[in-house]
Amino acid sequence: MNSVADFDNDTGCLSFRGELTIYEANAASEHLCQAFASGGLRSVDLGGVTELDTAGLQILLLARRLEVSGSQTVALVNHSEAVREVFELAELEGQP
C-alpha cells in the first residue's frame, strides 16, 4: 500500500498521491468523507495518482457526485496519466 492524501483547508483541495486501488480504497474513502464533512472540499487533485483500479474509480465517481453548497460540485482536476487511461477505458474521458 503506497498512498497519501492531503487536504488543504485554504484551497479546499484534496490531493491523492500514489496508488488508488482496492488496497487503499477504504482509506481514500475516509479521507474524501472527512474533507467533505469539513465543508471546505472544492476539488480533488489526481496529478499524483500512479495507479488506479475499479475500486479507486468508484471513489472518484463518489467524489464527482458530492455536492457543495447547493449546486456546486466537487471537481476532479489535474488527472495523471494513470487516471486518464482508466477514464478512457471507462469512457469517462470527456467528463468533468
C-alpha positions as CSV (number, residue, x, y, z in Angstrom):
1,M,0.0,0.0,0.0
2,N,1.5,3.2,-1.1
3,S,-0.9,6.1,-1.0
4,V,-1.0,9.6,0.6
5,A,-3.9,12.0,0.8
6,D,-3.6,15.6,1.9
7,F,-6.4,18.2,2.4
8,D,-5.6,21.9,2.1
9,N,-8.2,23.8,4.1
10,D,-7.2,27.1,2.4
11,T,-7.8,25.9,-1.1
12,G,-10.4,23.2,-0.5
13,C,-8.3,20.7,-2.4
14,L,-7.8,17.1,-1.5
15,S,-4.7,15.7,-3.2
16,F,-4.1,12.0,-3.8
17,R,-0.6,10.7,-4.4
18,G,0.5,7.1,-5.1
19,E,-1.8,4.2,-5.7
20,L,-5.6,4.4,-5.6
21,T,-6.5,0.8,-5.7
22,I,-8.6,-1.7,-3.8
23,Y,-5.9,-1.8,-1.1
24,E,-6.2,2.0,-0.5
25,A,-9.9,2.4,-1.2
26,N,-11.1,2.4,2.4
27,A,-8.5,5.0,3.5
28,A,-9.2,7.1,0.4
29,S,-12.9,7.0,1.1
30,E,-12.3,8.1,4.7
31,H,-10.1,11.0,3.5
32,L,-12.8,12.0,1.0
33,C,-15.6,11.9,3.6
34,Q,-13.5,13.8,6.1
35,A,-12.7,16.5,3.6
36,F,-16.3,16.8,2.5
37,A,-17.5,16.9,6.2
38,S,-15.2,19.8,6.8
39,G,-17.4,21.9,4.5
40,G,-14.5,23.1,2.5
41,L,-13.9,20.4,-0.2
42,R,-13.9,22.0,-3.6
43,S,-11.6,19.8,-5.7
44,V,-9.7,16.5,-5.8
45,D,-6.2,16.7,-7.4
46,L,-5.3,13.5,-9.1
47,G,-2.0,14.6,-10.6
48,G,0.0,12.3,-8.2
49,V,-2.0,9.1,-8.7
50,T,0.3,6.4,-10.1
51,E,-2.2,3.5,-10.3
52,L,-6.0,3.4,-10.4
53,D,-8.2,0.3,-10.5
54,T,-12.0,0.0,-10.4
55,A,-12.2,0.4,-6.6
56,G,-10.3,3.7,-6.9
57,L,-12.5,4.7,-9.8
58,Q,-15.6,4.1,-7.6
59,I,-14.1,6.6,-5.0
60,L,-13.6,9.2,-7.8
61,L,-17.1,8.7,-9.0
62,L,-18.4,9.2,-5.5
63,A,-16.3,12.4,-5.3
64,R,-17.9,13.7,-8.5
65,R,-21.4,13.1,-7.1
66,L,-20.7,15.2,-4.0
67,E,-22.5,18.5,-4.0
68,V,-21.0,21.5,-2.3
69,S,-23.2,24.4,-1.1
70,G,-26.3,23.9,-3.3
71,S,-25.4,23.2,-6.9
72,Q,-21.6,23.4,-6.9
73,T,-19.9,20.0,-7.4
74,V,-16.5,18.8,-6.3
75,A,-14.2,19.0,-9.3
76,L,-11.7,16.3,-10.3
77,V,-8.6,18.1,-11.5
78,N,-5.1,17.5,-12.8
79,H,-5.6,13.9,-14.0
80,S,-2.4,11.9,-14.1
81,E,-1.7,9.5,-17.0
82,A,-2.9,6.6,-14.9
83,V,-6.2,8.3,-14.3
84,R,-6.6,9.4,-17.9
85,E,-6.1,5.8,-19.1
86,V,-8.7,4.4,-16.7
87,F,-11.2,7.2,-17.6
88,E,-10.6,6.4,-21.3
89,L,-11.2,2.7,-20.7
90,A,-14.4,3.5,-18.8
91,E,-15.4,6.0,-21.5
92,L,-15.3,8.9,-19.0
93,E,-12.5,10.9,-20.6
94,G,-14.7,13.9,-21.5
95,Q,-16.4,14.1,-18.1
96,P,-15.7,16.9,-15.7
